Amino acid sequence: MFWHEERSSVSATINIASFLLINKMKAINRLFDDLKLALPRFSAKV
């Protein structure tokens, strides 16, 4: 019984970690997309 609860808490932790990781990856990808859009304008100004 204890082992089962332990495993479920571990899987829950893994789920939360993967969820946060995916959100972070999405945010980083969005940031890179913004940079790709901004770089040509920036280089055009310079």
PDB file of N, CA, C and O in Angstrom:
ATOM      1  N   MET A   1       0.839  -1.203   0.000  1.00  0.00           N
ATOM      2  CA  MET A   1       0.000   0.000   0.000  1.00  0.00           C
ATOM      3  C   MET A   1       0.873   1.252   0.000  1.00  0.00           C
ATOM      4  O   MET A   1       0.676   2.163  -0.804  1.00  0.00           O
ATOM      5  N   PHE A   2       1.821   1.279   0.896  1.00  0.00           N
ATOM      6  CA  PHE A   2       2.711   2.441   0.971  1.00  0.00           C
ATOM      7  C   PHE A   2       3.476   2.618  -0.340  1.00  0.00           C
ATOM      8  O   PHE A   2       3.652   3.732  -0.834  1.00  0.00           O
ATOM      9  N   TRP A   3       3.926   1.489  -0.888  1.00  0.00           N
ATOM     10  CA  TRP A   3       4.695   1.538  -2.136  1.00  0.00           C
ATOM     11  C   TRP A   3       3.840   2.123  -3.266  1.00  0.00           C
ATOM     12  O   TRP A   3       4.325   2.907  -4.082  1.00  0.00           O
ATOM     13  N   HIS A   4       2.572   1.734  -3.300  1.00  0.00           N
ATOM     14  CA  HIS A   4       1.678   2.238  -4.344  1.00  0.00           C
ATOM     15  C   HIS A   4       1.507   3.758  -4.208  1.00  0.00           C
ATOM     16  O   HIS A   4       1.557   4.482  -5.202  1.00  0.00           O
ATOM     17  N   GLU A   5       1.310   4.228  -2.991  1.00  0.00           N
ATOM     18  CA  GLU A   5       1.155   5.676  -2.770  1.00  0.00           C
ATOM     19  C   GLU A   5       2.439   6.404  -3.154  1.00  0.00           C
ATOM     20  O   GLU A   5       2.410   7.480  -3.750  1.00  0.00           O
ATOM     21  N   GLU A   6       3.566   5.788  -2.797  1.00  0.00           N
ATOM     22  CA  GLU A   6       4.857   6.385  -3.127  1.00  0.00           C
ATOM     23  C   GLU A   6       4.993   6.535  -4.644  1.00  0.00           C
ATOM     24  O   GLU A   6       5.414   7.580  -5.141  1.00  0.00           O
ATOM     25  N   ARG A   7       4.634   5.489  -5.360  1.00  0.00           N
ATOM     26  CA  ARG A   7       4.753   5.525  -6.819  1.00  0.00           C
ATOM     27  C   ARG A   7       3.813   6.556  -7.429  1.00  0.00           C
ATOM     28  O   ARG A   7       4.192   7.250  -8.373  1.00  0.00           O
ATOM     29  N   SER A   8       2.608   6.669  -6.911  1.00  0.00           N
ATOM     30  CA  SER A   8       1.650   7.625  -7.474  1.00  0.00           C
ATOM     31  C   SER A   8       2.126   9.061  -7.235  1.00  0.00           C
ATOM     32  O   SER A   8       1.936   9.930  -8.085  1.00  0.00           O
ATOM     33  N   SER A   9       2.745   9.307  -6.073  1.00  0.00           N
ATOM     34  CA  SER A   9       3.251  10.654  -5.806  1.00  0.00           C
ATOM     35  C   SER A   9       4.434  10.958  -6.719  1.00  0.00           C
ATOM     36  O   SER A   9       4.609  12.089  -7.175  1.00  0.00           O
ATOM     37  N   VAL A  10       5.244   9.934  -6.979  1.00  0.00           N
ATOM     38  CA  VAL A  10       6.378  10.126  -7.890  1.00  0.00           C
ATOM     39  C   VAL A  10       5.871  10.430  -9.295  1.00  0.00           C
ATOM     40  O   VAL A  10       6.386  11.333  -9.955  1.00  0.00           O
ATOM     41  N   SER A  11       4.871   9.691  -9.758  1.00  0.00           N
ATOM     42  CA  SER A  11       4.334   9.928 -11.103  1.00  0.00           C
ATOM     43  C   SER A  11       3.677  11.306 -11.179  1.00  0.00           C
ATOM     44  O   SER A  11       3.748  11.973 -12.211  1.00  0.00           O
ATOM     45  N   ALA A  12       3.038  11.732 -10.089  1.00  0.00           N
ATOM     46  CA  ALA A  12       2.430  13.061 -10.062  1.00  0.00           C
ATOM     47  C   ALA A  12       3.514  14.131 -10.163  1.00  0.00           C
ATOM     48  O   ALA A  12       3.352  15.124 -10.871  1.00  0.00           O
ATOM     49  N   THR A  13       4.619  13.919  -9.449  1.00  0.00           N
ATOM     50  CA  THR A  13       5.741  14.860  -9.512  1.00  0.00           C
ATOM     51  C   THR A  13       6.301  14.919 -10.923  1.00  0.00           C
ATOM     52  O   THR A  13       6.617  15.996 -11.428  1.00  0.00           O
ATOM     53  N   ILE A  14       6.422  13.759 -11.557  1.00  0.00           N
ATOM     54  CA  ILE A  14       6.940  13.705 -12.931  1.00  0.00           C
ATOM     55  C   ILE A  14       5.979  14.422 -13.874  1.00  0.00           C
ATOM     56  O   ILE A  14       6.413  15.138 -14.776  1.00  0.00           O
ATOM     57  N   ASN A  15       4.677  14.233 -13.671  1.00  0.00           N
ATOM     58  CA  ASN A  15       3.683  14.907 -14.513  1.00  0.00           C
ATOM     59  C   ASN A  15       3.805  16.421 -14.387  1.00  0.00           C
ATOM     60  O   ASN A  15       3.787  17.136 -15.388  1.00  0.00           O
ATOM     61  N   ILE A  16       3.930  16.908 -13.150  1.00  0.00           N
ATOM     62  CA  ILE A  16       4.059  18.349 -12.916  1.00  0.00           C
ATOM     63  C   ILE A  16       5.342  18.874 -13.553  1.00  0.00           C
ATOM     64  O   ILE A  16       5.345  19.927 -14.191  1.00  0.00           O
ATOM     65  N   ALA A  17       6.437  18.123 -13.371  1.00  0.00           N
ATOM     66  CA  ALA A  17       7.729  18.551 -13.910  1.00  0.00           C
ATOM     67  C   ALA A  17       7.685  18.618 -15.433  1.00  0.00           C
ATOM     68  O   ALA A  17       8.172  19.577 -16.031  1.00  0.00           O
ATOM     69  N   SER A  18       7.097  17.594 -16.061  1.00  0.00           N
ATOM     70  CA  SER A  18       7.029  17.580 -17.524  1.00  0.00           C
ATOM     71  C   SER A  18       6.113  18.698 -18.021  1.00  0.00           C
ATOM     72  O   SER A  18       6.387  19.314 -19.051  1.00  0.00           O
ATOM     73  N   PHE A  19       5.025  18.963 -17.293  1.00  0.00           N
ATOM     74  CA  PHE A  19       4.109  20.042 -17.660  1.00  0.00           C
ATOM     75  C   PHE A  19       4.828  21.389 -17.616  1.00  0.00           C
ATOM     76  O   PHE A  19       4.706  22.195 -18.539  1.00  0.00           O
ATOM     77  N   LEU A  20       5.582  21.629 -16.532  1.00  0.00           N
ATOM     78  CA  LEU A  20       6.325  22.881 -16.401  1.00  0.00           C
ATOM     79  C   LEU A  20       7.385  22.984 -17.489  1.00  0.00           C
ATOM     80  O   LEU A  20       7.610  24.052 -18.058  1.00  0.00           O
ATOM     81  N   LEU A  21       8.036  21.850 -17.768  1.00  0.00           N
ATOM     82  CA  LEU A  21       9.090  21.833 -18.778  1.00  0.00           C
ATOM     83  C   LEU A  21       8.519  22.183 -20.148  1.00  0.00           C
ATOM     84  O   LEU A  21       9.114  22.963 -20.892  1.00  0.00           O
ATOM     85  N   ILE A  22       7.363  21.604 -20.481  1.00  0.00           N
ATOM     86  CA  ILE A  22       6.723  21.867 -21.775  1.00  0.00           C
ATOM     87  C   ILE A  22       6.327  23.340 -21.874  1.00  0.00           C
ATOM     88  O   ILE A  22       6.513  23.968 -22.916  1.00  0.00           O
ATOM     89  N   ASN A  23       5.780  23.888 -20.784  1.00  0.00           N
ATOM     90  CA  ASN A  23       5.400  25.308 -20.793  1.00  0.00           C
ATOM     91  C   ASN A  23       6.626  26.187 -20.999  1.00  0.00           C
ATOM     92  O   ASN A  23       6.575  27.172 -21.735  1.00  0.00           O
ATOM     93  N   LYS A  24       7.742  25.822 -20.336  1.00  0.00           N
ATOM     94  CA  LYS A  24       8.973  26.596 -20.462  1.00  0.00           C
ATOM     95  C   LYS A  24       9.487  26.523 -21.895  1.00  0.00           C
ATOM     96  O   LYS A  24       9.934  27.524 -22.455  1.00  0.00           O
ATOM     97  N   MET A  25       9.420  25.327 -22.486  1.00  0.00           N
ATOM     98  CA  MET A  25       9.879  25.159 -23.864  1.00  0.00           C
ATOM     99  C   MET A  25       9.036  26.009 -24.810  1.00  0.00           C
ATOM    100  O   MET A  25       9.564  26.632 -25.731  1.00  0.00           O
ATOM    101  N   LYS A  26       7.719  26.032 -24.579  1.00  0.00           N
ATOM    102  CA  LYS A  26       6.832  26.846 -25.421  1.00  0.00           C
ATOM    103  C   LYS A  26       7.191  28.323 -25.290  1.00  0.00           C
ATOM    104  O   LYS A  26       7.231  29.047 -26.284  1.00  0.00           O
ATOM    105  N   ALA A  27       7.454  28.768 -24.062  1.00  0.00           N
ATOM    106  CA  ALA A  27       7.799  30.169 -23.829  1.00  0.00           C
ATOM    107  C   ALA A  27       9.116  30.507 -24.519  1.00  0.00           C
ATOM    108  O   ALA A  27       9.251  31.572 -25.122  1.00  0.00           O
ATOM    109  N   ILE A  28      10.092  29.595 -24.431  1.00  0.00           N
ATOM    110  CA  ILE A  28      11.393  29.823 -25.068  1.00  0.00           C
ATOM    111  C   ILE A  28      11.231  29.874 -26.584  1.00  0.00           C
ATOM    112  O   ILE A  28      11.832  30.719 -27.248  1.00  0.00           O
ATOM    113  N   ASN A  29      10.421  28.970 -27.129  1.00  0.00           N
ATOM    114  CA  ASN A  29      10.180  28.967 -28.577  1.00  0.00           C
ATOM    115  C   ASN A  29       9.532  30.269 -29.020  1.00  0.00           C
ATOM    116  O   ASN A  29       9.882  30.820 -30.064  1.00  0.00           O
ATOM    117  N   ARG A  30       8.584  30.764 -28.222  1.00  0.00           N
ATOM    118  CA  ARG A  30       7.910  32.022 -28.549  1.00  0.00           C
ATOM    119  C   ARG A  30       8.918  33.166 -28.526  1.00  0.00           C
ATOM    120  O   ARG A  30       8.891  34.053 -29.380  1.00  0.00           O
ATOM    121  N   LEU A  31       9.810  33.130 -27.531  1.00  0.00           N
ATOM    122  CA  LEU A  31      10.836  34.159 -27.405  1.00  0.00           C
ATOM    123  C   LEU A  31      11.746  34.145 -28.631  1.00  0.00           C
ATOM    124  O   LEU A  31      12.078  35.196 -29.181  1.00  0.00           O
ATOM    125  N   PHE A  32      12.150  32.937 -29.057  1.00  0.00           N
ATOM    126  CA  PHE A  32      13.009  32.824 -30.232  1.00  0.00           C
ATOM    127  C   PHE A  32      12.291  33.323 -31.486  1.00  0.00           C
ATOM    128  O   PHE A  32      12.903  33.968 -32.337  1.00  0.00           O
ATOM    129  N   ASP A  33      11.001  33.028 -31.599  1.00  0.00           N
ATOM    130  CA  ASP A  33      10.231  33.515 -32.747  1.00  0.00           C
ATOM    131  C   ASP A  33      10.206  35.040 -32.757  1.00  0.00           C
ATOM    132  O   ASP A  33      10.352  35.665 -33.808  1.00  0.00           O
ATOM    133  N   ASP A  34      10.020  35.634 -31.578  1.00  0.00           N
ATOM    134  CA  ASP A  34      10.017  37.095 -31.481  1.00  0.00           C
ATOM    135  C   ASP A  34      11.376  37.654 -31.887  1.00  0.00           C
ATOM    136  O   ASP A  34      11.460  38.668 -32.580  1.00  0.00           O
ATOM    137  N   LEU A  35      12.446  36.977 -31.447  1.00  0.00           N
ATOM    138  CA  LEU A  35      13.794  37.427 -31.798  1.00  0.00           C
ATOM    139  C   LEU A  35      14.011  37.347 -33.307  1.00  0.00           C
ATOM    140  O   LEU A  35      14.580  38.260 -33.904  1.00  0.00           O
ATOM    141  N   LYS A  36      13.560  36.259 -33.920  1.00  0.00           N
ATOM    142  CA  LYS A  36      13.717  36.096 -35.371  1.00  0.00           C
ATOM    143  C   LYS A  36      12.989  37.211 -36.113  1.00  0.00           C
ATOM    144  O   LYS A  36      13.465  37.696 -37.139  1.00  0.00           O
ATOM    145  N   LEU A  37      11.828  37.617 -35.589  1.00  0.00           N
ATOM    146  CA  LEU A  37      11.076  38.696 -36.226  1.00  0.00           C
ATOM    147  C   LEU A  37      11.747  40.042 -35.984  1.00  0.00           C
ATOM    148  O   LEU A  37      11.744  40.907 -36.860  1.00  0.00           O
ATOM    149  N   ALA A  38      12.320  40.220 -34.802  1.00  0.00           N
ATOM    150  CA  ALA A  38      12.884  41.512 -34.426  1.00  0.00           C
ATOM    151  C   ALA A  38      14.267  41.733 -35.039  1.00  0.00           C
ATOM    152  O   ALA A  38      14.636  42.873 -35.323  1.00  0.00           O
ATOM    153  N   LEU A  39      15.028  40.675 -35.245  1.00  0.00           N
ATOM    154  CA  LEU A  39      16.401  40.822 -35.742  1.00  0.00           C
ATOM    155  C   LEU A  39      16.493  41.533 -37.093  1.00  0.00           C
ATOM    156  O   LEU A  39      17.312  42.441 -37.235  1.00  0.00           O
ATOM    157  N   PRO A  40      15.695  41.161 -38.082  1.00  0.00           N
ATOM    158  CA  PRO A  40      15.792  41.865 -39.374  1.00  0.00           C
ATOM    159  C   PRO A  40      15.506  43.360 -39.250  1.00  0.00           C
ATOM    160  O   PRO A  40      16.179  44.177 -39.879  1.00  0.00           O
ATOM    161  N   ARG A  41      14.510  43.718 -38.440  1.00  0.00           N
ATOM    162  CA  ARG A  41      14.185  45.143 -38.237  1.00  0.00           C
ATOM    163  C   ARG A  41      15.349  45.853 -37.559  1.00  0.00           C
ATOM    164  O   ARG A  41      15.715  46.970 -37.923  1.00  0.00           O
ATOM    165  N   PHE A  42      15.927  45.174 -36.557  1.00  0.00           N
ATOM    166  CA  PHE A  42      17.041  45.772 -35.814  1.00  0.00           C
ATOM    167  C   PHE A  42      18.238  45.986 -36.741  1.00  0.00           C
ATOM    168  O   PHE A  42      18.858  47.049 -36.722  1.00  0.00           O
ATOM    169  N   SER A  43      18.559  44.982 -37.547  1.00  0.00           N
ATOM    170  CA  SER A  43      19.705  45.097 -38.454  1.00  0.00           C
ATOM    171  C   SER A  43      19.418  46.140 -39.545  1.00  0.00           C
ATOM    172  O   SER A  43      20.341  46.780 -40.048  1.00  0.00           O
ATOM    173  N   ALA A  44      18.153  46.309 -39.905  1.00  0.00           N
ATOM    174  CA  ALA A  44      17.795  47.312 -40.906  1.00  0.00           C
ATOM    175  C   ALA A  44      17.995  48.717 -40.343  1.00  0.00           C
ATOM    176  O   ALA A  44      18.404  49.626 -41.065  1.00  0.00           O
ATOM    177  N   LYS A  45      17.705  48.893 -39.049  1.00  0.00           N
ATOM    178  CA  LYS A  45      17.909  50.194 -38.409  1.00  0.00           C
ATOM    179  C   LYS A  45      19.393  50.515 -38.340  1.00  0.00           C
ATOM    180  O   LYS A  45      19.789  51.663 -38.543  1.00  0.00           O
ATOM    181  N   VAL A  46      20.211  49.520 -38.057  1.00  0.00           N
ATOM    182  CA  VAL A  46      21.667  49.718 -37.952  1.00  0.00           C
ATOM    183  C   VAL A  46      22.237  49.741 -39.369  1.00  0.00           C
ATOM    184  O   VAL A  46      23.446  49.895 -39.546  1.00  0.00           O
TER     185      VAL A  46
END
